[in-house]
């Protein structure tokens, strides 16, 4: 088991040091300046993981103690009697690039992780990079793949709007405006509660347990002004919401939820348009629409219609264990149908119990 204090290993020609990114300010400095860093590298995301699920983060670096970090790979040790013990970079993050500078560094860190996994007998090590990983003889193999969407918002708002699908997006935004949906953005406790109620509805509709309420409260508390909840209401009733994260010039759409009784009012396209407007006003240059399961053609098509570009997002493991460890595959259809009829309190508890094993 890793120590929270910095230590080193000389299994490679170059020693690898281990530090605690929650207490070492050098990690914040690296995340602030490295071109591959994202909202998921931020201390707030790591602290929310620790508070909610008990995952202790660690970062690997080649930099000596007391020197500014030149590189880093952040992971969490996920220990579960259901799904096994493994190192993941990072739990519940759509993607998390190693913050490295060249192929040589990549080879050395991946080799260190391979050896560490073998020595500790972890089930596997998993990396979730946005870019393709080359196999440098360290055993990393493709695991799960997803569809990833991103929207460039450097053009004018008029040009961006013209790039939206005319019927599915533009028309629905105008419908929402005619309906005079009210709009609120922030991170108040009331917004968290309204968001979570809509999340319960959405997860029940998809026959899945929700992430625990405390997860979202911890995210808001730990990430501060890097997180925003956007909410649409009809006659004061919450009908749709988005939760987004921001890091430098990139905004990440992480969670969305809605009340299907009001889908005809166009609340979700309306909220995404407000997200685009506000992100552009803040100086952001792109919106990360996140990952979608390859078999979820409805969600993929919805994201396509915002004028996004898409690519394949692939996770990598050593060793490449059996697939199917996502929440959607842990139970049969009968279990999912059972979850969909549970009372809210029990459904919420099910999510709180299950998610710490998923990571």
C-alpha positions in Angstrom: 0.0 0.0 0.0 1.3 3.5 -0.9 2.4 5.9 1.8 0.8 9.3 1.8 4.3 10.8 2.2 6.6 11.2 -0.8 8.8 8.2 -1.3 10.7 6.8 -4.2 11.3 3.6 -6.1 14.4 2.7 -8.0 12.9 -0.2 -9.9 13.6 1.8 -13.0 16.9 3.5 -14.0 15.3 6.8 -13.0 13.6 6.9 -9.6 9.9 7.5 -9.4 8.6 9.5 -6.4 5.2 9.3 -4.9 3.5 12.3 -3.5 0.1 13.3 -2.0 -1.6 15.7 -4.5 -4.0 16.9 -1.7 -1.2 18.3 0.4 1.7 19.0 -2.0 1.1 22.5 -3.5 3.4 21.6 -6.4 0.6 19.5 -7.8 -1.6 22.5 -8.1 1.2 24.4 -9.9 1.6 21.5 -12.4 -2.1 21.3 -13.1 -2.3 25.0 -13.6 0.3 25.0 -16.4 0.5 21.6 -18.0 -1.3 21.6 -21.4 -2.9 18.2 -20.9 -4.3 19.0 -17.4 -8.1 19.0 -17.0 -10.8 19.7 -14.4 -10.4 16.1 -13.3 -6.8 16.7 -12.3 -7.8 19.5 -9.9 -7.3 19.1 -6.2 -11.1 19.7 -5.7 -12.0 16.6 -7.8 -9.5 14.5 -5.9 -10.7 15.7 -2.5 -14.3 15.0 -3.4 -13.3 11.4 -4.3 -11.6 11.0 -1.0 -14.5 12.5 1.1 -17.2 10.6 -0.7 -15.7 7.2 -1.5 -12.6 7.0 0.6 -10.3 6.8 -2.4 -6.8 8.1 -1.4 -5.1 9.8 -4.4 -1.4 9.6 -5.1 0.7 11.2 -7.8 3.9 9.8 -9.4 6.6 12.1 -10.5 10.3 12.1 -11.5 10.9 15.4 -9.8 13.0 15.6 -6.7 11.6 16.8 -3.4 11.5 20.6 -3.1 11.6 21.2 -6.9 8.7 22.4 -9.1 7.0 19.4 -10.7 7.9 18.8 -14.3 5.6 15.8 -14.7 3.0 13.7 -12.9 0.6 10.8 -13.1 -2.3 10.9 -10.7 -4.2 7.8 -9.6 -6.5 6.5 -6.9 -6.3 3.1 -5.2 -9.8 1.6 -5.3 -10.2 -1.3 -2.9 -13.4 -3.3 -3.1 -14.4 -6.9 -2.0 -16.8 -6.9 -5.0 -14.7 -5.5 -7.8 -11.1 -6.0 -6.6 -8.3 -3.7 -5.7 -6.9 -1.6 -8.6 -5.2 1.7 -9.5 -7.4 4.0 -11.6 -6.6 7.3 -13.2 -9.1 8.6 -12.3 -12.4 7.2 -10.8 -15.5 8.7 -12.3 -13.4 11.0 -14.6 -14.4 10.7 -18.3 -10.7 11.1 -19.1 -7.4 11.9 -17.3 -4.2 12.3 -19.3 -0.8 11.5 -17.7 0.9 14.9 -17.3 4.1 13.9 -19.1 6.3 15.6 -21.7 7.7 12.9 -24.0 7.6 9.3 -25.0 10.6 8.4 -22.8 8.7 9.6 -19.7 5.6 7.7 -20.7 7.6 4.4 -21.1 9.2 4.8 -17.7 6.1 5.6 -15.7 4.1 2.9 -17.4 6.8 0.3 -16.7 6.8 1.4 -13.1 3.1 1.0 -12.8 3.3 -2.5 -14.4 5.9 -3.6 -11.9 4.0 -2.0 -9.0 0.8 -3.8 -10.0 2.6 -7.2 -10.2 4.3 -6.7 -6.8 1.2 -5.5 -5.0 -1.0 -8.0 -7.0 -3.6 -5.4 -7.8 -6.3 -6.6 -10.2 -5.2 -4.1 -12.8 -4.0 -0.5 -13.5 -6.3 1.6 -15.7 -5.5 4.8 -17.5 -8.1 7.0 -19.2 -6.2 9.3 -21.6 -7.8 11.4 -24.3 -5.1 10.5 -26.7 -4.1 7.1 -28.0 -1.6 5.1 -25.9 1.3 3.5 -27.6 2.3 0.1 -26.1 5.9 0.5 -25.1 6.2 -3.1 -24.1 4.7 -2.5 -20.7 1.5 -4.5 -21.3 -1.1 -1.7 -21.5 -4.0 -2.9 -23.7 -7.2 -1.2 -24.9 -10.1 -1.9 -22.5 -13.3 0.0 -22.8 -14.0 2.5 -25.6 -16.5 5.4 -25.8 -17.6 8.2 -28.1 -16.1 11.5 -27.1 -17.6 14.9 -28.2 -16.1 18.4 -28.1 -17.4 21.8 -29.3 -15.1 24.5 -30.4 -16.6 27.9 -29.3 -14.0 30.3 -30.6 -16.3 31.3 -33.5 -19.0 34.0 -33.0 -22.2 33.1 -31.2 -24.1 33.6 -34.5 -21.8 31.2 -36.2 -22.1 28.6 -33.4 -25.9 28.9 -33.4 -26.0 28.4 -37.2 -24.0 25.2 -36.6 -26.7 23.7 -34.4 -29.2 21.3 -35.8 -32.1 23.4 -37.1 -35.0 21.2 -36.0 -33.7 19.3 -33.0 -31.7 22.1 -31.3 -32.4 25.6 -32.8 -36.2 25.1 -32.9 -36.2 23.6 -29.3 -34.2 26.5 -27.9 -36.7 29.0 -29.4 -39.6 26.9 -28.0 -38.0 27.1 -24.5 -37.7 30.9 -24.9 -41.4 31.1 -26.0 -42.3 29.1 -22.9 -40.5 31.6 -20.8 -38.5 29.0 -18.9 -36.7 30.6 -15.9 -33.0 30.0 -15.6 -30.6 30.0 -12.7 -26.9 29.2 -12.4 -24.7 28.8 -9.4 -23.8 26.3 -6.6 -26.2 27.0 -3.8 -27.6 24.2 -1.6 -31.0 24.7 -3.1 -29.6 24.2 -6.6 -27.8 21.0 -5.4 -31.1 19.7 -4.0 -33.1 20.6 -7.1 -30.4 19.0 -9.3 -30.4 15.8 -7.2 -34.2 15.4 -7.4 -34.0 15.6 -11.2 -31.1 13.2 -11.1 -33.2 10.7 -9.2 -35.9 10.9 -11.9 -33.4 10.5 -14.7 -31.6 7.5 -13.1 -34.8 5.8 -12.3 -35.9 6.3 -15.9 -32.6 4.6 -17.0 -33.1 1.9 -14.4 -29.8 2.8 -12.7 -29.1 4.0 -9.1 -28.0 7.6 -8.7 -24.7 8.8 -7.6 -25.0 9.7 -3.8 -26.2 13.2 -2.9 -23.1 13.7 -0.8 -21.0 13.3 -4.0 -22.5 16.4 -5.5 -22.3 18.4 -2.2 -18.7 17.5 -1.9 -18.0 18.5 -5.5 -19.6 21.9 -4.9 -17.7 22.4 -1.7 -14.3 21.2 -2.9 -14.3 22.6 -6.5 -15.7 26.1 -5.6 -15.9 28.4 -8.6 -14.7 25.6 -10.9 -18.2 24.0 -10.8 -21.6 25.3 -11.9 -25.1 23.9 -11.8 -27.5 25.3 -14.4 -31.2 24.8 -13.8 -34.3 25.5 -15.9 -37.8 25.9 -14.3 -41.3 26.0 -15.6 -43.7 27.9 -13.2 -41.0 27.5 -10.5 -40.8 23.7 -10.9 -37.3 22.4 -11.8 -37.5 20.6 -15.1 -33.9 20.2 -16.3 -30.3 20.7 -15.0 -26.7 20.5 -16.0 -23.6 20.2 -13.9 -20.3 21.5 -15.5 -16.7 21.8 -14.4 -14.1 24.3 -15.7 -10.4 24.3 -16.1 -8.7 27.2 -17.9 -10.2 27.5 -21.4 -12.2 24.2 -21.2 -15.6 23.6 -19.8 -16.7 20.0 -19.1 -20.3 18.9 -19.2 -20.3 16.2 -16.6 -23.9 15.5 -15.5 -27.4 16.2 -17.0 -30.8 15.3 -15.8 -34.5 16.2 -16.5 -38.1 15.6 -15.9 -39.4 13.7 -19.0 -42.9 15.2 -18.5 -41.5 18.5 -19.8 -39.2 17.3 -22.5 -41.4 18.9 -25.2 -40.5 22.4 -23.8 -36.8 22.1 -25.0 -35.2 22.7 -21.6 -32.1 20.7 -22.2 -31.1 22.4 -25.6 -32.0 25.7 -23.9 -29.6 24.9 -21.0 -26.8 23.8 -23.4 -27.2 27.1 -25.3 -26.9 29.1 -22.1 -23.8 27.0 -21.3 -22.3 27.9 -24.6 -23.1 31.6 -24.2 -21.7 31.8 -20.7 -18.6 29.7 -21.4 -17.7 31.9 -24.3 -18.3 35.0 -22.2 -15.9 33.6 -19.6 -13.1 33.2 -22.1 -13.4 29.5 -22.6 -12.5 28.1 -26.1 -14.1 24.6 -26.0 -16.8 22.6 -24.3 -16.1 19.0 -23.5 -19.4 17.1 -24.0 -18.0 14.0 -22.3 -18.1 10.4 -23.1 -21.0 8.3 -24.4 -21.4 4.6 -24.5 -20.9 3.4 -28.1 -24.3 1.7 -28.1 -26.2 4.8 -26.8 -26.9 6.1 -30.3 -29.6 8.5 -29.0 -27.1 10.4 -26.8 -24.4 10.3 -29.5 -26.8 11.8 -32.0 -28.0 14.5 -29.5 -24.4 15.6 -29.0 -23.7 15.5 -32.7 -26.4 18.0 -33.3 -24.6 20.7 -31.4 -22.0 20.9 -34.2 -19.4 19.0 -32.1 -16.6 16.9 -33.3 -16.3 13.4 -32.1 -13.6 10.8 -31.7 -13.0 7.4 -30.1 -12.0 7.6 -26.4 -10.3 4.4 -25.2 -9.2 3.3 -21.7 -6.2 1.1 -21.2 -5.4 -1.6 -18.6 -2.6 -3.8 -17.5 -3.4 -6.6 -17.5 -6.5 -6.4 -19.7 -9.0 -8.1 -17.4 -12.5 -9.0 -18.4 -14.7 -6.3 -19.6 -18.0 -5.3 -18.2 -17.3 -3.7 -14.9 -19.3 -0.6 -15.5 -22.4 -0.1 -13.4 -24.7 -0.9 -16.3 -23.2 -4.4 -16.6 -23.1 -5.3 -12.9 -26.6 -6.5 -12.8 -29.2 -8.2 -15.0 -32.1 -6.5 -16.7 -34.3 -7.8 -13.9 -32.2 -6.1 -11.3 -32.3 -2.8 -13.2 -36.1 -3.1 -13.5 -36.2 -3.7 -9.7 -34.1 -0.6 -9.1 -36.5 1.5 -11.2 -39.4 0.9 -8.8 -37.6 1.5 -5.5 -38.6 4.4 -3.3 -36.3 7.4 -3.7 -34.7 7.0 -0.3 -33.8 3.3 -0.9 -32.7 4.1 -4.5 -30.4 6.8 -3.2 -29.0 4.4 -0.6 -28.4 1.8 -3.3 -26.3 4.3 -5.2 -24.3 5.3 -2.1 -23.5 1.6 -1.4 -22.7 0.6 -5.0 -20.7 3.5 -6.4 -17.7 3.2 -4.1 -17.1 -0.3 -5.7 -17.3 1.0 -9.2 -14.6 3.6 -9.4 
